[in-house]
Amino acid sequence: MAGATEAVFLMGTAYDEGLGVAEDPAIAFAWFSKAAAAGHTLAEHNLGNAYAAGRGVAADPAQAVSWWLKAAVSGDAVPQLRLGEAYE
């Protein structure tokens, strides 16, 4: 299942960055949501970023912090930094 989850995450990345498809933040958000539901740390990180920036979803700082916290607990250093900045 890990390979399938990674593929779902990579679909989100493709739509987020316009890699081989038209850039579409809302579709990227949907793919990242599916991967995050399966516990994909980078997808959780990216959902936090999406909520923080209002990219593909309405901006929601509380949701950004929630997703960054999930990724940070898994050891992702960048969301750990983002949490520190948000709490500051």
PyMOL commands that set and color helices and strands:
alter all, ss='L'
color gray80, all
select helices_A, chain A and resi 2-17+25-37+41-53+61-73+77-87
alter helices_A, ss='H'
color red, helices_A
deselect
rebuild
show_as cartoon
